C-alpha cells in the first residue's frame, strides 16, 4: 500500500562554519595583520506544503534529513559560504509534531505554506574581527555553532469539505470521477482505492473539495481492513456522504449500513454526529423500475431507522449527481455564512 499517513523523521540543520585564524604574509609585508575570515551559517530546514503530493511515503525510508554545513572562514578576509537550506515538501493537510514534547508545531493547510523547523548553526568569527587597538595580532577565533536537531512526527490529515464513505466497491471512485476533477482508479473489485483522493467540484462560481476515503469494513474501528488508517481524515469534513450499493440484496444492504454506522460510532462520536447523507447508488441497475426502488429504500429506511437526508443516484450514468452537488453547495454556503 503506497499511502503513508504518518511518519517520523529526524531533521538536522547544518552546523556553522568555524572562523579562521590567519595573518597576511606577502612579499613586502611579511608580518601583515590578521586576515582570518568568518565561517558561513549552517543551512536551515523548512517544511512546505505542496498541492501535487498526497502521501508521506517518501520519508518512510528516508527519515534522516540534513541541510548543508557552513564552510569555514578563509584567509584574505574571505568568509565561508553559507550552507544551503533544505525544504521538505509534504501534502496539504500535514500536521507537524515534536515527537519528544508532543507539541503541535504547525498544521500546513494552505498551498505553499512554509515553516522553519530546524535553524542552522551560527557562523564562527575569524581573527580579523578580534583585532583592536590593544591587540593588533589576535590569535583568537570562534567555532561555528551546532545546528538544531529534532525528531518530528508528520501526520497527514486530508482537508476536504465533503468525505465519501462506504463499503469497498460501493462506487465511491466512480462518483468522484463523475463530479470532480479527480482521476481516481476505478474497478469492479474491492479496495480499488488505496490512497485517499481529493477532487474539486465546481458549482457555478463556487466550489467545494471532496475526498474519496478507502472503503471501510466491519472491524475497521479496531484496525481491520484499510479504513482505520483513514478514519481520522474525515474529522474535518463538514458533510459525509454514505454511499450505498442499492443493487445488492436488501438484507445485505441493511447489514452493510448498520456495520458502517457502528464502526463510525465506535471510532468517534464527533464523526458520528456530523451530517451524514445517505446516497443510494447504482439505481441504473433497476431500469424503468422506479416504484421497485422506492419500495426497497422505504423498507431499508424502516429497518435501519435512517433519519438523514438521502438521495438516489447513478454515478456511472451521472444520474442525480448534479442535484446532489447543488444540494451540497447550498448546504455549505448556508453553514459557512
Order of alpha helices (4+ residues) and beta strands (2+ residues): beta-beta-beta-beta-beta-beta-beta-beta-beta-alpha-beta-beta-beta-alpha-alpha-beta-alpha-beta-alpha
